[in-house]
Amino acid sequence: MQSVAILITIAYTAVITWGLLKLTSLLTGGLRVTAEEENEGLDLVLHDERGYDIK
């Protein structure tokens, strides 16, 4: 009986987690940035911040 309850709990949390990830993806455009933004750096893309900018 306990193993059934454990399996139900695992299935329930998996479904809820999947639903929350899909909702997050719809609201924010996904969890990951594009490959170009990742290579450029998030500080520069999101905040236009540059560290150690020597001119």
Secondary structure, DSSP 8 states (H G I E B T S, - for coil): -HHHHHHHHHHHHHHHHHHHHHHHHHHHS-SS--HHHHHH-HHHHHH---SS---
